[in-house]
Amino acid sequence: MNLANLLQRKALEHPQRPAIFSGTQPVATHEQWAQRSARVGARLRAAGLLPGERVLIFMRNHPRYLELLFGAWWAGLVVVPVNAKLHLKEVQWIAENSAARWAFVTSDIAPDPAALTGLDGVMDADSAECDAWIEEGEALPAIEERAPTDTAWLFYTSGTTGRPKGVMITHRNLLTMGLTYFNDVDAVDSGDAIAYAAPMSHGAGLYAIPHLMAGARHVVPASGGFDAAELFALGRALGPLSLFAAPTIVKRIVDEAEAAGLTPEQCGQSFKTIVYGGAPMYAADIQRALRTMGPRFVQIYGQGESPMVGTALSRAHLADAAHPRHAERIASVGVAQTPVCIRVAGPGGEPLPPGEVGEVLIQGDSVMAGYWRNSDATAAAIRSGWLWTGDMGALDADGFLTLKDRSKDLIISGGSNIYPREVEEVLLTAAGVAEVAVVGAPDPEWGEIVVAFVVPQPGAALSSKTLDAFCLDHIARFKRPKRYEIVDALPKNNYGKVLKTVLRERVAGG
Ligand code: AMP
């Protein structure tokens, strides 16, 4: 089954029901959405794209996102969603690696679409040309059939090697994810609305699927980004919103509620359910969120390789303050979601007893088909049918998973993943740099910030300013170190490996 069938069915069932909103403005009914997607599919076919070929989406959050996404699926194509914060050089790399044939962009993040090369077409979704391309086209008569194992979503995750890897997420993976939402996250009514407050290129965008299954509304804030006051107002105007957000964003929503002096009941006029995940949420923060806004939170843990599906900490778990282990539970990521098994394993994959820390493994129909054209990485990540997440954790006797550490050196800043190696590789190409080690430092606002320890070449004079300018030219802004420490040498072990633990302790202490 093709995910586009979900849209076609809703268009038949509820043709006139408003489906997509730009701010408070309805911009498409289910029927219009389906017609536009069918025309997008036909246009892409007419441009020569064959089922299974890749279409890149490099856009800020935009109402057209959903029409283009389902349009590509309508024609049996694979969507490559690209984080809007990436540098154009990084986007170009992804376009080449995925052998994409077409790209949809928005001019705010890609002011010169022609700069993306090697594609048959680059369409600016904000342009009148794009409007006409969609509105004046013929519709593709039938949805292209897809096997459950066909890739729908080729999501690029940063690799520890510094190079991103394409995660092949299939139609079955996303159908599983969508159906799981209703059992493990939240019931959805056709009168509900999902707001896209976090990037649609990531998990937030995937929550379009359960909300489409339920025939609910999809709201793209007019700002195209995150603005807490805007969300409160949107919810008051359209009815309580559900959304997915990283803990950094949840904190800002709670700050806004506190600053405006709202009661939990008043918060309920704007928000139905706030799903949080993607990075650790401190227990004190979720307690404050519950106090301020009431029982409208659910936590999920997953990763690009098993999107949105791993564990969940339900509204009921969070509310069960009388439970003797409530304090431990709210600091956990909850229990296995319905379609998966979770295991905490030792190095050989053997399950460890409750309380022991090991690597978190996931098995089930949400787990990726593998990494795109990278069988070595696939073989390392999926062993005997289990996904090795790279996260370390422990299960308790009741099946609650608590994450302890990340086995990879991933830094999570404001909900975005940053792999130190990638930043190190860039800095090592700057003039006058001999050695670099990048670590995350705890930060109350961002969760973590990037700190770079840099050893200059003999006689070279380095400054934070020139290093920062260099990073601006080579990597996405959000990956740049927020702080530089120019040092004479890096701490190393007997094998000459940099001791990142020592550096982490140094930045945590200072
Ligand atoms: P991504 O592949 O970008 O979705 O990032 C996935 C990683 O984010 C996971 O492997 C975890 O390290 C982290 N993560 C996801 N959800 C949570 C959560 N609820 N609590 C703590 N860390 C999380």
Residues whose N, C-alpha, C, O or C-beta is under 5 A from the ligand:
A	BS01	AMP	Y276 G277 G278 A279 P280 M281 I300 Y301 G302 Q303 G304 V333 T389 D391 N417
